[in-house]
């Protein structure tokens, strides 16, 4: 290891931004966005940024107390070795918080590696197989209150005007209302656009099947997470009963969780979130496993600019899949999100595709000063 590539500083930034309205999905709503950004600095001054978003507070504690001794002094140009060492502390927690904390550090290590050698992450992963990717607008969030679909048509119209040719909507308020907005979205999008629906774990097997059957005229590309993500027997039943493809996996941590659903054929589309599953290193394991079963990967993308950019780099190397949907697809959260937009706010081109940045590391420089008003907690550890 070159001494200049040693990690000499680890910093944590907890970011919070208030939402303009209380909104969320069919099960839960939230008032603010919260993420943890992790910054690694090498002895030569190269910097890398990573992220986790589900539980930023506990992730901070875990990184400071358990992972920092492993990370400080590590070789930033060998993220796989670093991730393996970090996962050794996750033995009692192979599918949860530890993977989320590891995710932030792993993404940061890949970004730092890219800056050390002056290459984008996709080049370090073996080379991009595409320089643009079909992206889908994800939204809108469901506002709290009696009308969970207030402003729905206006939002879908906004997505079309922004250039998206694929949209995933959140549903789960009620069977009648769900069917209404599915058909409304299809009418706005037209027949050729791809339309997907996400129940966010708010339904059950029988109701999900009835909904998909009743919505057959809307030609859904997939139905996402109809039931709790860890109810594997229910997903097995759904895979046999649903008339549309079944997607999920955004809450899975570690490749072993994906092994189970791929081995039993429960999911037609797997959706790892790099900021939760174990980072880019784990994401590549998941992609390789999905390749073995010829199942498409469509990364789940939430949080800030860092996870967004890391997921773009990851999407650049994913295997294409045959079928009417041009996998891989890339998720573009269209809700209020200054934690992304203040750094990176590119929109799709006329073909609904998003260019993949080719700068060093994440492809775009992260200027934390642009996010300064949202930094609510900060810590630093050094050699």
Residue, then its C-alpha position, 0 to 999 in steps of 0.5 A: x500500500x502506498x502511504x499516500x493512499x492511507x485513510x487519515x481522517x474520517x468525518x461524519x455529517x448528519x444532514x436534515x432538511x424540512x419537507x414543505x408538506x408532511x408526506x410519505x407512502x401508504x404506511x408512513x409519512x415524514x416531516x424531514x429528510x435525514x441522511x448521514x454523509x461520510x467523508x474519507x481523506x487520504x494522506x495525499x489529500x484525496x477525498x471520498x464521500x459515502x452515504x447511508x440514510x435509514x438510521x443516520x444517528x445509530x450509523x454514526x455511532x457504529x462508525x465512530x465506535x466500531x468501524x473507525x479503528x478499521x478504516x483509519x490507516x486502511x488503503x483507500x485503493x482497496x475497498x473490497x479488502x476494507x469492506x471485508x474487514x468491516x463486515x467482520x464486526x457485523x457477525x451478530x447483525x448480518x442483515x441490518x444496521x451494520x450493513x448500513x454503516x458499512x455502506x457509507x464507508x464503502x461508497x466513500x472508499x470507492x469514491x476516494x479510490x477514484x480520486x486517487x487514480x483519476x478514474x470514475x468508479x465505473x471504470x474501477x468496476x471493470x468499465x461501463x457498458x453504457x454512458x446513459x441509462x433509462x430513468x424513471x420518475x419515482x413519485x409523488x409522495x402521498x401527502x398526509x390527510x384525507x386526500x392521499x392523492x392530492x395534486x397527483x395528476x399535476x405531478x405526473x404531468x410534471x414528470x412527462x414535461x421533464x422528459x421521463x418516459x417511465x414513471x413509478x407511482x406510490x399507491x396503497x390508500x385504498x383499492x378504489x383510489x389506487x385503481x383510479x390513480x393507476x388509470x389516471x397515470x396511464x392516461x397522462x403518460x400514454x400507451x407507450x410509456x412504462x408505468x410501475x406501482x409501489x405498494x410500500x409493504x402496505x397490502x396483503x397477498x389476496x388484495x395485491x393480486x386483486x388489484x393487479x388483476x383489476x388494473x390489467x388495462x393499465x399495463x403495469x411494468x411491475x408491482x413493487x413490495x406489496x407486503x412486508x419485505x421479509x415475508x418471504x413465503x408471501x412473496x413466493x405465493x405472489x410470484x405464482x399468482x400475480x399477472x405482472x412482474x414482482x419487484x423488491x429488495x430495497x430493504x435487504x442488507x447483504x447478498x445473502x438476503x437476495x440469495x433467498x429470493x433469487x433461489x426460490x424465484x420470488x422476485x422478477x426485479x431486484x432493487x438493492x439500495x447501495x446506501x443500505x445493502x453494504x455499499x458498492x462492493x456488496x452491490x456488485x455481489x448482488x448484481x453477480x448473483x442476479x446475473x446467475x439467475x438472469x434477473x434484472x437489477x433496478x437499483x433503489x435510489x433514495x437519500x442525497x446526491x451521494x447515493x444518487x451518484x454512486x447508484x449511477x456509477x453502479x448502473x453503468x456496469x449492470x448487465x442488460x436484460x432482454x424483455x419489453x422493459x430496457x433493464x437496468x432502469x434507474x430510479x429518480x426520486x422527484x420529490x422535494x430533495x435539496x440534499x440531492x438537487x443542490x449538488x446534482x440536478x440533471x434531467x433525462x434527455x429527449x429519450x428519457x435517458x440520464x447521462x452517467x458522469x465520468x469524472x473521478x470517483x462518483x463522477x461529480x465533486x461533492x461540495x459540502x459548503x452547498x449543503x451547509x445549511x442542512x448540516x445539523x451534526x458533525x464529527x471527525x476522527x483522525x490518525 
